[in-house]
Amino acid sequence: MCFIIFKYHHKSCCFEPFFRKLLALSWARAPAACLNFNCMLILLPVCRNLLTLLRGSIQCCSRTAARQLDRNLTFHKLVAYMIAFHTAVHIVAHLFNFEYFMDAQLNRNSSLLPFILSEIGTGDNASFLNPIRSNETNPTIVMFTTIAGLTGVAITLALILIITSSMEVIRRSYFEVFWYTHHLFVIFFIGLVFHGFGRIVRGQTAASLKTNIPDVCADQFEDWGTNGSNCAVPEFAGNPPMTWKWVVGPMILYVCERLVRIYRSHQKVVITKVVMHPSKTLELQMKRKGFHMEVGQYVFIQCPSVSRLEWHPFTLTSAPEEDYFSAHIRIVGDWTQALYEACVGDKTEPQEAWKLPRLAIDGPFGTASEDVFRYEVVMLVGAGIGVTPFASILKSVWYKRIQNNQDVFTKKIYFYWLCPETEAFEWFADLLQSLEGQMTEKGMTDFLSYNIYLTRWKETEAAHFRVHHEAENDPITGLKQKTLYGKPNWDNEFTNIESKHPGTKAGVFLCGPPALGKSLEKQCLSHSEADVKFIFNKENF
């Protein structure tokens, strides 16, 4: 991002002393320079294949650097905010500049330098500095009939729609609105590239600088071009556009990114099984030739029969050891409801494969959860549907440690699941029950410790369940581990892990809301001064 006001020293910018007589040029050009830099960065964080490639390449060299790539969306948002800020400053500066341009034409006083500069050049192709060529010209008409004006309006409108539709309330409630308006970035970048082609910002030519040095001749404007004067009438020409040099590289990378996505979208995907879980959660088990995944990764899914344009991200809940890949999809919006109906999820009888819709898959893409088996001690914290990336991890644990008896670096996993209501447990309970039973049978109950919390319940509200606490299994989840109520005391949990695993490095993985992330990150920092060093990793939620 660009936070610096650029100062130009290059010879080609020597026209500015004259231009400053007409307007405050630096207030428009400095934000423009920052805009060029930020627009160069804005596309890079959303090149998912590039980030996955970089993550795999630098993982062996620097795990810390790899974790920074997981914050790509945060970086994308920060760059977008800076683009919006510098755009606003650039627009306001040019609105004032047009007033200055017009005032220079209206104040027809030959003793004023701005008027003299405005009078230079009278023909269509002549050298001039002031783009408003007459005192009868309407600045608004000039603004909307020039390349710079038209593209500026298009860029601004596109940016306003993109920024406003990106608000969290819009993304979560009206995702289609967010998705469609976000693709106005195409108009934004086209307008950005052509914004300077009108060359409305003009500078003194190199030849003219030899006969009229601004620092020397600015105060001698009344004698310009007269006999005995050392200062000729200055000549001006439009500045060549520079923005395309900043954005053409990222644009090429993004086009390559989209070509890769198009190629992947045409690879055949077979739906092998459709399972409708309670709480309106649809499980799709799929196969695609050459598909390879790691734990915690995610894919983008498109269903052409629902929408040919929309792609939605879903975390993979299958393990790399399985011969299929799966995603659990909660039915919470128009697109997911249409997908549910297309997959005949409301039918109880088995459906023939040819009746199921065609799907396109883009991915898989890497996340912070890929590093889970690089830590000796692991804390997994999932909130609500944020438990999905940990389903893949727990399944992989089952295959590695239980079924195949593989020796993994991870020796202990602490799993925390925070849910507001009991319905959220239903689709995930079977997996936990299977793991619990298998680990008990193999004598590995110490490998996985899990705690399930009902966050909207209090002990007083759950009093009628206490009669069941003498039973072997929990009455809500069916697990041997009893369900807890309220929110966990994270300070106590971290202290407990410190006491049990001194001298180790623990990885803390979260998929949940930002408030919970800040709380856990604070705990990691405060407890890392002890024997255990906690490394915080956060999934996009």
C-alpha positions in Angstrom: 0.0 0.0 0.0 1.1 3.6 -0.6 0.9 6.0 2.3 3.6 8.4 1.1 3.1 11.7 -0.8 5.5 11.4 -3.7 7.8 14.2 -4.6 9.0 14.4 -8.2 12.5 15.5 -9.1 12.7 14.2 -12.7 13.4 16.6 -15.4 10.1 15.8 -17.2 8.2 17.3 -14.2 9.8 20.7 -14.6 6.5 22.0 -16.0 5.0 22.0 -12.5 6.1 25.6 -11.6 3.9 26.9 -14.5 1.1 24.4 -13.7 1.0 25.4 -10.1 0.1 28.9 -11.2 -3.2 27.5 -12.4 -3.9 24.8 -9.8 -2.7 22.8 -6.8 -1.3 20.0 -8.9 0.4 18.0 -6.2 -2.9 17.3 -4.4 -4.1 15.5 -7.5 -0.8 13.9 -8.6 0.3 12.5 -5.3 -2.9 10.5 -4.7 -2.7 9.4 -8.4 0.8 8.0 -7.8 -0.5 6.2 -4.7 -3.4 4.9 -6.7 -1.1 3.4 -9.3 0.8 1.6 -6.6 -2.2 0.3 -4.8 -4.0 -0.8 -8.0 -0.9 -2.8 -8.9 -1.3 -4.7 -5.6 -5.1 -5.1 -5.4 -5.4 -8.1 -7.8 -2.4 -10.1 -6.4 -4.2 -11.3 -3.2 -7.1 -12.8 -5.1 -4.8 -14.9 -7.5 -5.6 -18.0 -5.5 -3.5 -20.4 -7.7 -0.5 -18.0 -7.4 -0.8 -17.8 -3.6 -1.1 -21.6 -3.4 2.0 -22.0 -5.5 3.9 -19.4 -3.4 2.8 -21.0 -0.2 4.1 -24.4 -1.2 7.4 -22.9 -2.4 8.2 -20.9 0.7 6.8 -23.3 3.2 10.1 -25.1 3.6 12.0 -21.9 4.0 9.8 -19.8 6.2 6.7 -20.9 7.9 6.1 -17.4 9.2 6.1 -16.0 5.6 3.8 -18.7 4.5 1.3 -17.8 7.2 1.2 -14.2 6.0 -0.2 -15.5 2.7 -3.2 -16.7 4.6 -4.1 -13.1 5.3 -4.5 -12.3 1.7 -8.1 -11.2 2.0 -7.3 -8.8 4.9 -4.5 -7.3 2.8 -6.9 -7.1 -0.2 -9.4 -5.1 1.9 -6.7 -2.8 3.3 -5.5 -2.0 -0.2 -9.1 -1.4 -1.3 -9.6 1.1 1.5 -6.5 3.0 0.5 -7.7 3.0 -3.1 -11.0 4.5 -2.0 -9.2 7.1 0.1 -6.8 8.3 -2.6 -9.6 8.3 -5.2 -11.6 10.7 -3.0 -8.6 13.0 -2.5 -7.8 12.8 -6.3 -11.4 13.7 -7.2 -11.7 16.6 -4.7 -8.4 18.0 -5.9 -9.5 17.9 -9.6 -12.8 19.5 -8.8 -10.9 22.5 -7.3 -8.5 22.4 -10.3 -11.4 22.8 -12.8 -12.5 25.8 -10.8 -9.0 27.2 -11.0 -8.8 26.5 -14.7 -12.1 28.4 -15.2 -11.0 31.3 -13.0 -7.9 31.7 -15.1 -10.0 32.2 -18.2 -12.6 34.4 -16.5 -10.1 36.8 -14.9 -8.9 38.2 -18.2 -6.1 40.4 -16.8 -2.9 40.4 -18.8 -1.0 41.3 -15.7 -1.8 37.9 -14.2 0.4 34.9 -15.1 -2.5 32.3 -14.9 -4.4 34.3 -17.7 -1.2 34.5 -19.8 -0.7 30.7 -19.5 -4.3 30.1 -20.3 -4.1 32.1 -23.5 -1.2 30.1 -24.9 -2.3 28.0 -27.9 -5.5 28.7 -29.9 -5.7 26.0 -32.5 -6.9 22.4 -32.0 -3.4 20.9 -32.2 -1.6 23.9 -30.7 0.5 23.9 -27.5 -1.6 24.8 -24.6 -1.6 24.4 -20.8 -5.2 25.1 -19.8 -7.6 22.5 -21.2 -10.5 25.0 -20.9 -10.0 27.1 -24.0 -12.6 29.7 -23.6 -14.3 31.8 -20.8 -17.6 30.6 -22.1 -16.8 26.9 -21.7 -18.8 24.9 -19.1 -16.4 22.9 -16.9 -19.0 20.2 -16.4 -19.3 19.7 -20.2 -15.5 19.4 -20.4 -15.5 16.9 -17.6 -18.1 14.6 -19.3 -16.8 15.0 -22.9 -13.1 14.2 -22.3 -11.5 10.8 -22.0 -10.2 11.7 -18.5 -13.7 12.8 -17.4 -15.7 9.9 -18.8 -13.3 7.3 -17.5 -13.0 9.1 -14.2 -16.8 8.9 -13.7 -16.9 5.2 -14.7 -14.0 4.4 -12.3 -15.7 6.3 -9.5 -19.1 4.7 -9.9 -17.6 1.2 -10.2 -15.5 1.8 -7.1 -18.5 3.0 -5.1 -20.6 0.0 -6.0 -17.7 -2.4 -5.3 -17.0 -0.9 -1.9 -20.6 -0.6 -0.7 -21.6 -4.1 -1.8 -18.5 -5.5 0.0 -19.9 -4.7 3.4 -20.3 -7.7 5.7 -24.0 -7.4 6.0 -24.4 -7.4 2.2 -21.9 -10.4 1.7 -23.7 -12.5 4.3 -27.3 -11.7 3.4 -27.1 -10.9 -0.3 -24.0 -12.7 -1.6 -25.2 -12.6 -5.2 -25.3 -8.8 -5.1 -21.7 -8.7 -3.7 -20.5 -11.3 -6.3 -22.0 -9.5 -9.3 -21.0 -5.9 -8.3 -17.5 -7.1 -7.4 -16.9 -8.0 -11.1 -17.2 -4.3 -11.9 -13.5 -4.3 -11.3 -13.2 -5.1 -15.1 -14.7 -1.7 -15.9 -12.6 -0.1 -13.1 -9.3 -1.4 -14.6 -10.3 -0.6 -18.2 -11.1 2.9 -17.2 -8.0 3.2 -15.2 -5.8 2.2 -18.1 -7.4 4.7 -20.5 -7.8 7.5 -17.9 -4.6 9.2 -18.9 -4.9 8.7 -22.7 -6.6 12.1 -23.1 -3.4 13.7 -21.8 -5.3 16.5 -20.1 -2.4 17.0 -17.7 0.2 18.7 -19.8 3.8 19.6 -19.4 6.4 21.8 -21.0 8.3 20.1 -23.8 12.0 19.3 -23.6 12.8 21.7 -26.4 10.8 24.5 -24.7 12.7 24.0 -21.4 15.9 25.2 -23.2 14.3 28.5 -24.2 12.0 29.1 -21.1 13.3 27.8 -17.8 10.4 28.0 -15.4 12.3 29.0 -12.3 13.9 31.9 -14.2 11.1 33.0 -16.5 8.1 32.7 -14.3 8.5 36.3 -13.1 9.2 37.6 -16.6 6.0 36.5 -18.3 5.2 40.0 -19.6 8.3 39.9 -21.8 7.9 36.3 -23.2 8.8 36.2 -26.9 9.8 39.8 -27.2 13.0 41.1 -28.6 15.8 41.1 -26.1 14.0 38.6 -23.8 15.8 35.4 -22.8 12.5 33.7 -22.3 10.5 32.4 -25.3 6.8 31.6 -25.1 6.7 28.1 -23.5 5.3 25.2 -25.4 3.3 22.4 -23.8 2.3 18.9 -24.7 0.2 16.2 -23.1 1.9 13.9 -20.6 2.1 10.3 -21.7 -0.2 7.9 -19.7 1.7 6.0 -17.0 -0.9 3.9 -15.2 -0.8 1.0 -17.6 2.8 0.4 -16.8 1.9 -0.2 -13.1 -1.2 -2.5 -13.7 -0.3 -4.4 -16.8 1.8 -7.0 -15.0 -0.9 -7.9 -12.3 -3.6 -7.8 -15.0 -1.6 -10.5 -17.0 -1.2 -12.6 -13.9 -4.9 -12.4 -13.2 -5.8 -13.3 -16.8 -3.6 -16.4 -16.4 -5.3 -17.1 -13.1 -8.7 -17.0 -14.8 -7.5 -19.2 -17.7 -6.4 -21.8 -15.1 -9.8 -21.6 -13.5 -11.6 -22.0 -16.8 -9.5 -25.1 -17.6 -10.3 -26.6 -14.2 -14.0 -25.8 -14.6 -14.2 -28.0 -17.7 -12.8 -31.1 -16.0 -15.4 -33.7 -15.3 -16.7 -34.0 -11.8 -18.7 -37.0 -10.7 -21.0 -36.8 -7.7 -20.7 -40.2 -6.1 -23.0 -39.7 -3.1 -25.5 -37.1 -1.8 -26.2 -37.1 2.0 -28.8 -34.8 3.6 -27.8 -34.3 7.3 -30.0 -32.7 9.9 -30.0 -28.9 10.4 -30.2 -28.5 6.6 -26.7 -29.5 5.8 -26.0 -31.1 2.4 -23.0 -33.4 2.0 -21.6 -33.9 -1.5 -19.1 -36.7 -2.1 -17.3 -36.2 -5.5 -14.5 -37.5 -7.7 -12.4 -35.8 -10.3 -9.4 -37.2 -12.2 -6.1 -35.9 -10.9 -7.6 -34.3 -7.8 -5.1 -34.1 -4.9 -5.8 -32.3 -1.6 -4.3 -31.7 1.8 -6.1 -31.3 5.1 -8.0 -28.0 5.6 -8.0 -27.0 2.0 -11.0 -25.5 0.2 -12.5 -25.5 -3.3 -14.9 -23.2 -5.3 -18.0 -24.9 -6.6 -20.1 -23.9 -9.5 -23.4 -25.5 -10.6 -24.3 -24.4 -14.1 -27.9 -25.4 -13.7 -28.2 -23.0 -10.8 -26.0 -20.2 -12.1 -23.3 -20.1 -14.8 -21.4 -17.3 -13.2 -21.4 -17.8 -9.5 -18.6 -19.7 -7.7 -18.9 -20.3 -4.0 -16.1 -21.4 -1.6 -16.5 -24.5 0.6 -14.0 -26.2 2.9 -13.2 -29.8 2.1 -14.3 -32.1 4.9 -12.8 -35.3 3.5 -9.3 -36.6 4.3 -6.5 -36.9 1.7 -6.4 -40.6 2.3 -10.0 -41.1 1.1 -10.7 -41.9 -2.6 -13.2 -39.0 -2.9 -13.5 -35.4 -1.8 -16.5 -34.0 0.0 -18.0 -30.7 1.1 -20.7 -30.0 3.7 -23.0 -27.2 2.5 -25.4 -25.4 4.8 -28.7 -24.4 3.2 -28.7 -20.7 4.1 -29.3 -18.7 0.9 -30.9 -18.8 -2.6 -27.9 -20.4 -4.3 -27.5 -23.2 -1.7 -31.3 -23.8 -1.7 -31.3 -24.1 -5.4 -28.3 -26.5 -5.3 -30.1 -28.6 -2.6 -33.2 -28.9 -4.8 -31.0 -29.7 -7.9 -29.3 -32.5 -5.9 -32.8 -33.7 -4.9 -31.8 -33.5 -1.3 -35.4 -33.5 -0.3 -36.0 -37.0 -1.7 -35.6 -40.0 0.6 -35.1 -42.6 -2.0 -31.8 -43.1 -3.8 -31.4 -41.1 -7.1 -29.7 -42.2 -10.3 -26.4 -40.5 -11.0 -27.4 -39.1 -14.4 -30.2 -37.1 -12.7 -27.7 -35.2 -10.5 -26.6 -31.8 -11.7 -23.2 -31.2 -13.3 -20.7 -29.4 -11.1 -17.5 -27.6 -11.8 -14.7 -27.5 -9.2 -11.8 -25.0 -8.9 -9.1 -25.9 -6.5 -8.0 -27.1 -4.1 -6.4 -24.0 -2.5 -4.2 -23.9 0.5 -5.0 -22.6 4.0 -3.3 -22.3 7.4 -4.7 -25.7 8.4 -2.2 -27.4 6.1 0.4 -26.9 8.8 -1.5 -28.7 11.5 0.8 -31.8 11.5 3.9 -29.7 11.8 3.3 -29.0 15.5 3.8 -31.5 18.3 0.8 -30.0 20.2 -2.2 -28.7 18.3 -5.2 -26.6 19.5 -8.2 -26.7 17.1 -10.9 -24.1 17.8 -14.1 -24.1 15.6 -17.1 -21.9 16.0 -20.4 -23.1 14.5 -20.0 -24.0 10.9 -16.3 -23.0 11.3 -15.7 -26.6 12.4 -15.6 -27.8 8.7 -11.8 -27.6 8.1 -11.2 -29.6 11.2 -13.4 -32.5 10.0 -10.7 -33.1 7.3 -8.0 -33.0 10.0 -9.7 -35.4 12.4 -10.5 -37.8 9.6 -6.8 -37.7 8.5 -5.8 -38.4 12.1 -8.1 -41.5 12.0 -6.4 -42.8 8.9 -2.9 -42.0 9.9 -2.8 -43.0 13.6 -5.6 -45.6 13.8 -6.1 -47.4 10.5 -2.6 -47.2 9.0 -0.6 -47.0 12.3 1.5 -44.2 10.9 3.8 -42.2 13.1 3.0 -38.5 12.9 4.9 -35.6 14.5 1.7 -34.4 16.2 1.4 -36.1 19.6 -1.6 -34.4 21.1 -4.7 -32.6 19.7 -7.0 -30.4 21.8 -10.3 -29.8 19.9 -12.8 -27.1 21.0 -16.1 -26.6 19.3 -18.3 -23.6 20.2 -21.9 -23.8 19.0 -24.9 -21.6 19.8 -27.5 -24.3 19.5 -27.8 -28.0 19.7 -28.8 -28.4 16.0 -25.2 -27.5 15.0 -23.9 -30.7 16.5 -26.0 -33.1 14.5 -24.0 -33.5 11.2 -20.6 -33.6 12.9 -21.6 -35.9 15.8 -21.2 -39.1 13.8 -17.6 -38.4 13.0 -16.7 -37.6 16.6 -18.5 -40.8 17.8 -16.6 -42.9 15.2 -13.3 -41.4 16.3 -14.1 -41.8 20.0 -15.0 -45.5 19.5 -12.0 -46.3 17.4 -9.5 -44.5 19.7 -11.0 -46.3 22.7 -10.6 -49.6 20.9 -7.0 -48.9 20.0 -6.1 -47.5 23.5 -5.4 -44.1 22.1 -7.8 -42.0 24.1 -5.0 -39.7 25.2 -4.2 -38.5 21.7 -7.4 -36.5 21.2 -9.1 -34.3 23.8 -12.2 -32.5 22.8 -14.5 -30.0 24.5 -17.9 -29.1 23.1 -19.6 -25.9 24.3 -23.2 -24.7 23.9 -22.4 -20.9 24.1 -26.0 -19.7 24.3 -26.9 -22.0 27.1 -26.2 -21.4 30.8 -25.9 -23.9 33.6 -29.3 -22.9 34.9 -31.0 -23.5 31.5 -29.3 -26.9 31.2 -30.3 -28.0 34.7 -32.9 -30.5 33.4 -30.1 -32.3 31.6 -28.2 -33.0 34.8 -30.3 -36.1 35.5 -28.6 -37.6 32.4 -25.1 -36.9 33.5 -25.0 -40.2 35.3 -25.5 -41.9 32.0 -22.6 -43.2 30.0 -23.1 -40.9 27.0 -24.0 -37.2 26.8 -27.7 -36.7 26.1 -27.1 -34.1 23.4 -24.2 -35.4 21.4 -24.2 -39.1 22.3 -20.5 -38.8 23.1 -18.8 -39.9 26.3 -17.4 -36.4 26.7 -20.1 -34.3 28.4 -21.2 -31.1 26.7 -20.2 -27.9 28.5 -22.3 -24.7 28.7 -21.4 -21.1 28.2 -18.0 -20.0 26.9 -14.6 -21.5 27.7 -12.1 -19.8 30.0 -9.3 -19.5 27.5 -6.7 -18.4 30.1 -7.3 -21.6 32.0 -7.2 -23.7 28.9 -3.8 -22.3 27.8 -2.4 -22.6 31.3 -3.5 -26.3 31.4 -1.7 -27.0 28.1 1.4 -25.2 29.3 1.5 -27.4 32.4 1.1 -30.6 30.4 3.5 -29.9 27.5 6.5 -27.8 28.8 9.2 -26.9 26.3 7.0 -27.5 23.2 5.7 -25.4 20.3 1.9 -25.5 20.0 -0.1 -24.6 17.0 -3.4 -22.8 17.6 -5.8 -23.1 14.6 -9.1 -21.1 14.5 -12.0 -21.0 12.2 -14.4 -18.5 13.7 -15.4 -14.9 14.0 -12.9 -12.0 14.3 -13.7 -11.3 18.0 -12.8 -14.9 19.0 -9.6 -14.6 16.9 -8.5 -11.5 18.7 -9.1 -13.2 22.0 -7.1 -16.3 21.1 -4.3 -14.3 19.5 -4.0 -12.2 22.7 -3.8 -15.4 24.7 -1.1 -16.8 22.4 1.0 -13.7 23.0 0.6 -13.6 26.7 1.3 -17.3 27.2 4.2 -17.6 24.8 6.5 -16.1 27.4 6.2 -19.4 29.3 7.7 -22.8 28.4 5.2 -23.4 25.6 5.3 -21.2 22.5 1.9 -20.8 20.9 1.7 -20.0 17.2 -1.7 -18.5 16.1 -3.2 -19.5 12.7 -6.6 -18.2 11.5 -8.8 -19.5 8.7 -10.9 -17.2 6.7 -14.4 -17.3 8.2 
